Amino acid sequence: MHNGSFLGVQLLFLTLYFSVKQKRLVNIFTDYFGLGDLLFLLSITVYLPFLNYLFFYLFSLLAVILVSIGSKALRKNSNPKIPLAGEQAVMLLVLMLIDTLNNKINLTNDLWLTAYLM
């Protein structure tokens, strides 16, 4: 429930930001945010507990931004769209493999993260 609320607030703020920027009501799903991005983020709201979701969401967005900046710097004629859901899915796959191979991390439980942070 917290994950869905967090995602809803993020989407609301994105809508407000782009609407104020363009001085009209903007549907972020037409130009800025793809349906695949939404479906991926909704699907992990069910899989990850809140702290894991929050950390994955924030760090994966930062990583996607860094990868996009790096790829745009290397290729001058690159596509301006960012494959957010695809890159986040690759990161989640890597985390799931680490989760499987490492007994200290459990993506479906926040206890490992709270123990690590404290």
Sequence and secondary structure as in RCSB ss.txt:
>XXXX:A:sequence
MHNGSFLGVQLLFLTLYFSVKQKRLVNIFTDYFGLGDLLFLLSITVYLPFLNYLFFYLFSLLAVILVSIGSKALR
KNSNPKIPLAGEQAVMLLVLMLIDTLNNKINLTNDLWLTAYLM
>XXXX:A:secstr
 HHHHHHHHHHHHHHHHHHHHHTS   HHHHTS HHHHHHHHHHHHHS HHHHHHHHHHHHHHHHHHHHHHHHH 
TT  SS  HHHHHHHHHHHHHHHHHH TT  TT SHHHHHHH 
